[in-house]
């Protein structure tokens, strides 16, 4: 028997309890996600859910957040425009180690969650 994957359903990141207003501002107004309805049974846990394209990002709450390497990577088409948008909001960009066939960078949300934006690039001769 094998596992028949369809797609990634969602990614969850966490923010400190009580900071949903700041998180909404960042993810909706800076990153252009759209808030979607969180199931009633889960609303008591705090946080909220978002969507961009067919990607769901679930923002949960925790007592403490520890920065690290773990992160979602969103493949986007307009990497330079995204970088300009982030810099306009005084968000520091971290250039990442180049990998063949892609351009990418990362940044941190207001809660120190690492986020990567990545785009495919045409490789000459392929």
Secondary structure, 3 states (H helix, E strand, C coil): CCCCCCCCCEEEEEEECCCHHHHHHHHHHHCCCEEECCCHHHHHHCCEEEEECCEEEEEEEECCCCCCCCEEEEECCCHHHHHHHHHHCCCCCEECCCECCEEEEEEECCCCCEEEEEEECCCCCC
